Amino acid sequence: MSQVRISENGAQFCQSVFDDMMTQSDAVYGVLISTVDGHDVVKCFKQDMPASKLAAMMSSVLALGETVAIEADQQQCRYVIVENSNGYILTLRLKEKLVLTVIARANANLGMLHSITRSAVEKLAEKLK
Amino acid sequence: MSEIKIIITGTPGAGKTTAIAAISETPPVRTDTATTDELSEVKEQTTVAMDFGELTLEDDQKVFLYGTPGQRRFEFMWKILVQGGLGLIILVDCTREDPLADMKMYLENFSDFIAETGAVIGLVKRDMTDTPPLDEFYQALNQQGLMFPVFEVDVREQGDVALMIDALVSLLEYS
């Protein structure tokens, strides 16, 4: 069990940010905040998905992305994007110990998805201690 | 020149990352991140995807070493990392509550892979607490119908890690 805790107010704030993201793009059907070592913290899914498993997997994916960037002599991995035939999974760091993952259908505009996600990270990072 | 892939697994904090760092000829690839759970009392960082290192044996055989994350929630990585692997090293942290149960758990989780390949058991941190004698680990293996080498090792020592790799390569060659 992660020792990272979000207060009730914090969780409500996260949910409002997630709602905004889903309003800005109806292609977004899942948003998850998890820890860098793979524990789920808070989520909003429009369909059933295994949050704890996704949290572990996204920590691996992000860590691999960041490590691959270093091996390729590139700095500051901003996002890791998994592009699939029917959707996108976009993940990025949220402060030092958290990860934000956004899951969207294929009709998402990737540029919009970037913009919505980046804006959400800024809001969340400001609020979450 | 042939290449072999060996996987190192074991409980969190057993020393998988340390073992690979001790023997790799190239700077090891790591995917360590901050620990945010009870493990943070033991260590500040944990592997969440894999470690990677490489070395060359005397006969020019290249060995690629892959370290797994230890926690069960990363079980999906275990399945990915064993693909194409030729053997498994299981590190058992003897300061934990039940090292024999830990060994059995990893033998069970990697049973399909082990059945096709082989394994070596490395007992670590033997000098820090009272732990079951070596015989009990062999007995536990026998009870599962398995015969694998068991070593007491210090994974910070290159020679100890090399010993496990040599034993595993020999086991695979003569099995």
Interface residues (C-beta under 8 A of the other chain):
Chain A: M1 S2 Q3 V4 T35 V36 D37 G38 H39 S52 K53 A56 M57 S59 S60 V61 A63 L64 E66 T67 E71 E96 K97
Chain B: V29 R30 T31 D32 T33 A34 T35 T36 D37 E38 L39 S40 T46 V48 A49 M50 P69 Q71 R73 F74 F76 M77
